[in-house]
Amino acid sequence: MIEEHTQSEDSPKRAEKPSIDEVISALNEHEGATVPTSLYYGLSDLDTAGMRLLEPHWNKLDPAYKRKILAELTDASEINLDFDYQTLGTINLDDSDATVRATAIDLLWADESLSLLPRLVDMAESDDSTEVRAAAASALGRFILLGEYGEIPEKEVVHAQEVAIGLLNDTSEHIDIRRRALEALSNSSLDFVSEAIQDAYDSDEHLMQVSSIFAMGRSYEDHWNEIVLREIRNDDPEIRYEAARAAGELEIEEAIPLLGQLAVIDEREIRQVAIWSLGEIGGSQAMRLLTAMAEDAEEAKDEDLLEAIEDAMGYAGLSGADLNFDGEDDF
């Protein structure tokens, strides 16, 4: 699910990049506590010399604190695209702690370098941790998508696809690995993918069903619209969440009233993804709903929700070709 980002006193704000000595000092002083702002900036754009100085100190940290730092840096880099943790993420792919390795894969979410792909393939196939293998299988998806756009060599794409297909089809594999492989393959236009999504949806495995709905949205094929609309009403929150997100990815206009209900009355994460989807679908109806929600969030002094709504309104305005300046339908 989409993480809820909140800003505390130690959340990343504009700051000068600290020296490597200051970063090392901050690591040692704050271990086990909150992640200080200086680390968000100091661990970004590390060069080889800086990493060489940092590494012995980093390796001495308790694994739980390393996990905490990497997870928070991942969230920060999704908000502030100026942050670049490629060096730190790559180093931690070799950590002895499985969760650190898996979190390092997540930290490298924006890394599209071909040098990373063989590492991900190896980790997806051979790591001794299910958690790591699942994270690596999921990460293959962005390289498969790059292949769809013709941005990486075909042989690299084919290899990534073959690995994901092998993991998906091997029923002896852990369900977490198989479901992430399906999600990765949903970025592919291969003929069998639609059938694989349907098979997962029809299966008795709840987690495969959840991933199948994620994959429906990622496939951008509108023949899934009926299922997605039905599952937005599902009593299961995981299914409901993924259906709400898929409705936005598929830009299902018929989902707008349902998303509006979720955005007001459901649990926090589902509310946020419903708001995001309203922005993706756009149009005057979505804009009216978002405007009303913004007024309610402002009255409630819910700054995080208001920010999410305002972001969605920006997207809705860009995609809403049927909007007049007065917000009325243009017929």
C-alpha positions as CSV (number, residue, x, y, z in Angstrom):
1,M,0.0,0.0,0.0
2,I,1.0,3.6,-0.4
3,E,2.8,4.8,2.6
4,E,1.3,7.8,4.5
5,H,3.9,10.5,4.6
6,T,3.9,12.8,7.6
7,Q,6.4,15.5,8.4
8,S,7.9,15.6,11.8
9,E,10.5,17.9,13.2
10,D,13.2,15.7,11.8
11,S,11.6,15.3,8.3
12,P,13.7,16.6,5.4
13,K,13.5,20.3,4.8
14,R,15.8,22.6,2.9
15,A,19.2,22.4,4.4
16,E,22.9,22.7,3.4
17,K,24.6,19.4,2.6
18,P,26.7,18.4,5.7
19,S,30.2,17.2,5.4
20,I,30.9,13.5,5.6
21,D,32.4,14.0,9.1
22,E,29.1,15.6,10.2
23,V,27.2,12.7,8.7
24,I,29.3,10.2,10.6
25,S,28.8,12.1,13.8
26,A,25.1,12.3,13.3
27,L,24.9,8.5,12.7
28,N,26.8,7.8,15.9
29,E,24.9,10.3,18.0
30,H,21.4,9.4,16.9
31,E,21.6,5.6,16.6
32,G,18.4,4.0,17.8
33,A,16.5,7.4,17.8
34,T,14.9,9.5,15.1
35,V,16.6,10.0,11.8
36,P,18.1,13.6,11.9
37,T,17.6,15.9,9.0
38,S,21.3,16.0,8.3
39,L,21.2,12.4,7.2
40,Y,18.6,13.0,4.5
41,Y,21.0,15.5,2.8
42,G,24.3,14.0,3.9
43,L,23.6,10.5,2.6
44,S,22.4,11.8,-0.8
45,D,24.8,12.0,-3.7
46,L,27.6,10.2,-1.9
47,D,30.8,9.9,-3.9
48,T,33.2,7.0,-3.8
49,A,35.5,8.8,-1.3
50,G,32.6,9.7,1.0
51,M,31.2,6.2,0.9
52,R,34.7,4.8,1.7
53,L,34.8,6.9,4.9
54,L,31.2,6.2,5.8
55,E,31.1,2.5,5.3
56,P,33.0,1.3,8.4
57,H,30.8,3.4,10.6
58,W,27.6,2.4,8.8
59,N,28.5,-1.3,9.1
60,K,28.7,-1.0,12.9
61,L,25.2,0.3,13.2
62,D,22.5,-1.9,14.6
63,P,20.5,-3.5,11.7
64,A,17.2,-2.1,13.0
65,Y,18.6,1.4,12.8
66,K,19.9,0.8,9.3
67,R,16.5,-0.4,8.3
68,K,14.9,2.7,9.8
69,I,17.2,5.0,8.0
70,L,16.8,3.3,4.6
71,A,13.0,3.2,4.9
72,E,12.8,6.9,5.8
73,L,15.3,7.8,3.0
74,T,13.0,5.8,0.6
75,D,10.0,7.9,1.6
76,A,12.0,11.1,1.4
77,S,13.3,10.4,-2.1
78,E,9.7,9.8,-3.3
79,I,8.8,13.2,-2.1
80,N,11.9,15.1,-3.1
81,L,13.3,13.9,-6.4
82,D,16.6,15.8,-5.8
83,F,17.6,13.2,-3.3
84,D,19.8,10.5,-4.8
85,Y,20.7,7.5,-2.6
86,Q,22.0,5.2,-5.4
87,T,25.5,4.8,-3.8
88,L,24.1,4.0,-0.3
89,G,21.4,1.7,-1.7
90,T,23.9,-0.3,-3.9
91,I,26.3,-0.8,-1.0
92,N,23.5,-2.2,1.2
93,L,22.4,-4.8,-1.4
94,D,25.2,-6.9,0.2
95,D,24.3,-6.4,3.8
96,S,24.1,-9.5,6.0
97,D,20.6,-8.5,7.2
98,A,17.8,-9.6,4.9
99,T,15.5,-6.7,5.7
100,V,18.3,-4.2,5.1
101,R,18.9,-5.8,1.7
102,A,15.2,-5.7,0.8
103,T,14.9,-2.1,2.0
104,A,17.9,-1.2,-0.1
105,I,16.1,-2.5,-3.2
106,D,13.2,-0.3,-2.3
107,L,15.6,2.7,-1.9
108,L,16.8,2.1,-5.4
109,W,13.3,2.5,-6.8
110,A,14.4,5.2,-9.3
111,D,17.6,3.5,-10.4
112,E,17.2,2.5,-14.1
113,S,20.8,1.7,-14.7
114,L,21.5,-1.6,-16.5
115,S,24.2,-2.4,-14.0
116,L,21.5,-2.9,-11.4
117,L,19.4,-5.3,-13.4
118,P,21.8,-8.4,-13.2
119,R,21.9,-7.9,-9.4
120,L,18.2,-7.8,-9.2
121,V,17.9,-11.0,-11.3
122,D,20.4,-12.8,-9.1
123,M,18.7,-11.7,-5.9
124,A,15.2,-12.6,-7.2
125,E,16.5,-16.1,-8.1
126,S,19.1,-16.9,-5.5
127,D,18.9,-14.8,-2.3
128,D,18.3,-16.9,0.8
129,S,15.6,-14.6,2.0
130,T,12.0,-14.7,0.7
131,E,11.6,-11.0,1.6
132,V,14.6,-10.1,-0.5
133,R,13.6,-12.3,-3.5
134,A,10.1,-10.8,-3.5
135,A,11.5,-7.2,-3.4
136,A,13.9,-8.0,-6.3
137,A,11.1,-9.6,-8.3
138,S,9.0,-6.6,-7.9
139,A,11.8,-4.3,-8.9
140,L,12.2,-6.2,-12.2
141,G,8.9,-4.6,-13.2
142,R,10.4,-1.2,-13.9
143,F,13.0,-2.7,-16.3
144,I,10.2,-4.6,-18.0
145,L,8.4,-1.3,-18.4
146,L,11.5,0.3,-19.8
147,G,11.7,-2.4,-22.3
148,E,8.1,-1.7,-23.4
149,Y,9.2,1.9,-24.2
150,G,12.3,0.6,-26.0
151,E,14.6,2.3,-23.6
152,I,16.8,-0.7,-22.8
153,P,18.2,-3.5,-25.0
154,E,15.7,-6.2,-25.9
155,K,17.9,-9.0,-24.7
156,E,17.9,-7.4,-21.2
157,V,14.2,-7.1,-21.2
158,V,13.6,-10.7,-22.4
159,H,15.9,-12.0,-19.6
160,A,14.0,-10.0,-17.0
161,Q,10.7,-11.3,-18.4
162,E,11.9,-14.9,-18.4
163,V,13.0,-14.7,-14.8
164,A,9.7,-13.2,-13.7
165,I,7.7,-15.8,-15.7
166,G,9.7,-18.6,-14.2
167,L,9.1,-17.3,-10.7
168,L,5.3,-16.8,-11.3
169,N,4.9,-20.3,-12.9
170,D,6.8,-22.2,-10.2
171,T,4.1,-23.2,-7.8
172,S,6.7,-24.3,-5.3
173,E,7.8,-20.7,-4.9
174,H,6.6,-18.7,-1.9
175,I,3.4,-16.8,-2.6
176,D,5.1,-13.5,-2.0
177,I,7.6,-14.1,-4.7
178,R,5.0,-15.3,-7.2
179,R,2.7,-12.4,-6.6
180,R,5.5,-9.8,-7.0
181,A,6.5,-11.5,-10.3
182,L,3.0,-11.1,-11.5
183,E,3.0,-7.5,-10.6
184,A,6.3,-7.0,-12.5
185,L,4.9,-8.8,-15.6
186,S,1.9,-6.6,-15.6
187,N,4.1,-3.9,-17.2
188,S,4.6,-6.2,-20.2
189,S,2.5,-6.4,-23.3
190,L,3.2,-10.2,-23.7
191,D,0.0,-12.0,-24.8
192,F,-0.1,-14.4,-21.8
193,V,-0.1,-11.6,-19.2
194,S,-3.8,-11.0,-19.3
195,E,-4.5,-14.7,-18.8
196,A,-2.1,-14.8,-15.9
197,I,-3.8,-11.9,-14.3
198,Q,-7.2,-13.6,-14.7
199,D,-5.8,-16.8,-13.3
200,A,-4.5,-15.0,-10.3
201,Y,-7.8,-13.3,-9.8
202,D,-9.7,-16.6,-10.0
203,S,-7.3,-18.4,-7.6
204,D,-8.1,-19.3,-4.0
205,E,-5.0,-17.4,-2.8
206,H,-6.0,-14.1,-1.3
207,L,-2.6,-12.4,-1.9
208,M,-2.6,-13.5,-5.5
209,Q,-6.1,-11.9,-5.9
210,V,-4.8,-8.7,-4.4
211,S,-1.8,-8.6,-6.8
212,S,-4.1,-9.4,-9.7
213,I,-6.0,-6.2,-9.1
214,F,-2.8,-4.3,-8.8
215,A,-1.8,-5.8,-12.1
216,M,-5.1,-4.9,-13.8
217,G,-4.4,-1.3,-13.1
218,R,-0.8,-1.5,-14.2
219,S,-1.8,-3.2,-17.5
220,Y,-3.8,-0.2,-18.6
221,E,-6.3,-2.5,-20.4
222,D,-9.9,-1.3,-20.0
223,H,-11.4,-4.8,-20.2
224,W,-10.6,-5.0,-16.5
225,N,-12.9,-2.0,-15.7
226,E,-15.9,-4.1,-14.7
227,I,-13.9,-6.2,-12.2
228,V,-12.2,-3.1,-10.7
229,L,-15.6,-1.3,-10.3
230,R,-16.9,-4.3,-8.5
231,E,-13.9,-4.8,-6.2
232,I,-14.0,-1.1,-5.1
233,R,-17.0,-2.3,-3.0
234,N,-15.2,-5.3,-1.6
235,D,-15.3,-5.7,2.2
236,D,-11.6,-6.6,2.3
237,P,-9.5,-3.4,2.7
238,E,-6.5,-4.8,0.7
239,I,-8.7,-5.6,-2.3
240,R,-10.5,-2.3,-1.9
241,Y,-7.3,-0.3,-1.8
242,E,-5.9,-2.0,-4.9
243,A,-9.2,-1.5,-6.8
244,A,-9.3,2.1,-5.9
245,R,-5.8,2.6,-7.2
246,A,-6.5,0.6,-10.4
247,A,-9.5,2.8,-11.0
248,G,-7.2,5.8,-11.2
249,E,-4.6,4.0,-13.4
250,L,-7.4,2.9,-15.8
251,E,-9.1,6.3,-15.6
252,I,-12.5,4.8,-15.0
253,E,-14.9,7.7,-14.9
254,E,-17.7,5.5,-13.6
255,A,-15.6,5.0,-10.5
256,I,-15.7,8.6,-9.5
257,P,-18.8,8.4,-7.1
258,L,-17.4,5.3,-5.5
259,L,-14.0,6.9,-5.0
260,G,-15.6,9.9,-3.6
261,Q,-17.2,7.7,-0.9
262,L,-14.0,6.0,-0.1
263,A,-12.1,9.3,0.1
264,V,-14.5,10.5,2.8
265,I,-15.4,7.5,5.0
266,D,-12.7,4.8,4.6
267,E,-9.5,4.2,6.5
268,R,-6.7,6.6,6.0
269,E,-4.6,4.8,3.3
270,I,-7.6,4.0,1.2
271,R,-8.8,7.6,1.5
272,Q,-5.5,8.8,0.2
273,V,-5.4,6.4,-2.7
274,A,-9.0,7.3,-3.6
275,I,-8.0,11.0,-3.7
276,W,-5.0,10.2,-5.9
277,S,-7.2,8.2,-8.3
278,L,-9.7,11.1,-8.5
279,G,-6.9,13.3,-9.6
280,E,-5.8,10.7,-12.2
281,I,-9.3,10.4,-13.7
282,G,-9.9,14.2,-13.6
283,G,-12.9,16.0,-15.0
284,S,-15.4,18.3,-13.5
285,Q,-17.1,15.7,-11.3
286,A,-13.8,14.7,-9.7
287,M,-12.8,18.3,-9.3
288,R,-16.0,19.2,-7.5
289,L,-15.5,16.3,-5.1
290,L,-11.9,17.2,-4.4
291,T,-12.8,20.8,-3.9
292,A,-15.4,19.9,-1.2
293,M,-12.8,17.5,0.4
294,A,-10.2,20.3,0.5
295,E,-12.6,22.6,2.3
296,D,-13.4,19.9,4.9
297,A,-9.6,19.1,5.3
298,E,-8.8,22.7,5.8
299,E,-11.6,23.1,8.4
300,A,-10.2,20.0,10.2
301,K,-6.7,21.4,10.0
302,D,-5.5,18.1,8.4
303,E,-2.5,19.5,6.5
304,D,-1.3,16.1,5.2
305,L,-4.7,15.2,3.7
306,L,-5.1,18.8,2.3
307,E,-1.8,18.5,0.6
308,A,-2.8,15.2,-1.0
309,I,-6.1,16.7,-2.2
310,E,-4.4,19.8,-3.6
311,D,-1.9,17.6,-5.5
312,A,-4.8,15.6,-6.9
313,M,-6.7,18.7,-7.9
314,G,-3.6,19.8,-9.9
315,Y,-3.7,16.6,-11.8
316,A,-7.4,16.7,-12.2
317,G,-7.2,20.1,-13.7
318,L,-4.6,19.0,-16.2
319,S,-6.5,16.0,-17.3
320,G,-10.0,17.5,-17.0
321,A,-10.6,18.6,-20.6
322,D,-14.3,19.0,-19.8
323,L,-13.7,21.8,-17.3
324,N,-14.7,25.4,-17.8
325,F,-13.1,28.1,-15.7
326,D,-16.2,28.1,-13.5
327,G,-15.9,24.4,-12.9
328,E,-19.1,23.5,-14.7
329,D,-19.5,20.7,-17.2
330,D,-18.8,21.8,-20.8
331,F,-21.4,20.1,-23.0
